[in-house]
């Protein structure tokens, strides 16, 4: 994978594959209920919403630094100074928030882990492209900054940034899709409570 075109095609296939997995998970969750009840159930959902907000803000933070430069140069400041893949980190946090809208901690954690595993495969493929195109500077970046889990002690910032407002707005509007999980799972919960949908499995 040596060209931007090849990377773009791979990323399109990756989005399709991840989308297919999400659809399958959502269908499966139609028949899975939460064992948590009362206030604890509501607390899990509220915690999930806070994770979604954090994910949206975090993804916008990443966009401030990366703008339209994702494959044009190595960004090593801001969120990219503590992890090489902050967009994927915040997306995984958002996935946990989506899972938490079921009122189940087990589902929330499962969503986060599955997202992490999927992104791990994607990251390794993208790293091959970046190593081929940037060589030793990128290898040095890999040696000093963790692949996924952030190390806050490494944080460093730029004195000024060139911001692409259109990219920032797009990231914000894309992130709002995360909130669809709340009314969707509330509706699923209603259908389960009224016995329209059978609950085949209960999880904490």
N, C-alpha and C positions, 0 to 999 in steps of 0.2 A: 504494500500500500504506500505509494510514493507521491501521489498527487492529491490535490484538494478535491478533485472530482471523485476519485476513488473513496476518499474519506467520507465525502458527502453521501455517496451511494450506500456505504456501509451504515452511516448514521440513519438513513431512511429505513433500511432494513431493520436496524435496531429498534427504531421507534415503532415499527409495525409489530415486531415480535413482543415488545413490552406491552403494547396496546392489547394484543391478543391475550396475553397472560392476565392483564388487568380485567378484561371482560370475563374470562373464565373464573377468576377469583370472585368477582361481583356476583356472578350467577350462583356460585357455590354458597356465598354468604346469605343468599336469600333463604337458605334453609338452616342457618346457624344462628343460635340465639345466645344472649349473654346470661350468665348465672348471677351477675351483679344486679342488685336491686336497690330501689330507693335512692337516697342521697349519694351513695357510693357510685352508682351507675351514672348519675348526673355529673359527679366530680370527674369521672373518667372522660366523659364527653367534653366537659369544659376544658380539661387539661389538653385534650386533643385539639380543640379550637386554638388554644394558646400555641401549640406546636405548629399549627397551620400558619398562624400569624407570623411566628418566628421564621418559618420557612420562606414565606413571601418576602419579608424584610431582608432575610439573608440572601435570597436570590437577587434582589434588587441591589444589595451591597456588592455582590459579585459583578453585576452588570456595570456598575459605576467604574470598575477597574478594567474590565475586559472589553466592554463596548463591542466594536466590530473587529477586535484584534485577535480573536481566539486562535486562529491558525497563522497569523502573520508575525507574531513575536511571542516571546516567553514573558508572561506577566508574573512578577515575583513579589508584588507588594500587596498591602491590604489583606483580604482573606486568602489570597494566593501565597502569602508568606508563611501561613501556618498549616496549610494543606494544599496539595497540588490539584485537588478536585473539589473545591468548596461548593460548586453548583450541585454536584451529586450528593454531597453531605447534607445540604439543606433540603434537597428533594427527598432524601431518605427520611429526614425529620418530618417533612410534610406527609409522607406515606404513613408514618406512625400516627400522625394526627388524624388522617383519614380512617385508619383502622380503629382508632379510639372512638370514632363516632358510632360504633356498634355497641359501646358500653363495655367492651371486653378488653382487658389488658393483654390477654393472650393474642388476640387478633391484632392489636396495635403493634406489639413486639414482632409478631410474624410478618406483618407488612413491612416494618423497618428492615428486618433481616433479609427478606426476599428482595427488597429494593437494593440493599447493600450487595447481595450476591450478584444480582443482575448487572449493577454498575461495575462490579469488580471485573467482570468479563469485558465490558465495554472499555474500561480504563486501560486494560492491558493491550487491547487492539489499538487504541488511540496513542498509547505510549510508543508503540512500534513506529507509527507514522511520525511522531514528534522527534524520536531519536534519529530517524533517517533524515529528517529535514533540518534539525538544529544541532545534531551531533553532540560534541563535548559540553557546550553550555547547558544543554538540557540534561545531560547526564550528571553534571555538577548540581543542578537544581534538584534532581531526583535524590542525590546523595545527601542533601541537606534538609529537604522538606518532606514530611511523610506523605504517602500516597493518598490516604483517606482520613484517618482520625487526626483531628487538629492538635497541634502543639502550640498553645497560646504564647509560650515563652519566646517563640521565633518571630512574633509579630513585628513588622516594620511597615512604614507608610511612605507615600510620596508627598512632597510638598504641594503639588498641584496635579489635577487630573483633567484630561480632555473627556468630557461627558457627551454621550450620544443620547439626547432626550428620547428619540424615537425608540431606541433599544430599551431604555428604562421603562417607558410606558408599556411597551409590548410585554416585558417581563412581569410588570404589575398585573396587566390584564390576563396574561396566561396563568398567573398564580391564583387569580380569583376562582379558577376552575376547582381548586382544592375545596372551596367552601360548598360546592354542590353536594359533597358527601353528607353534610349535616341534614338537609331536608330529605335526601334520598334514604338514608338509613333510618330517619324518623318515620318515614312512610313504610319502610320494610318492617320496622318494629310494630307499627300499627296493624299491618296485615297479619303479622305473626300473632299479635294479641287477640285479634278477631278470628283467628283460625282459618284465615284465607290461605296463608302459607303455612305448611307444616314445618315444625322445628325438629330437625333430625339429630342435631347435636347442640349441647349447651357448653359454653366455655366461660371460664372466669376472666 
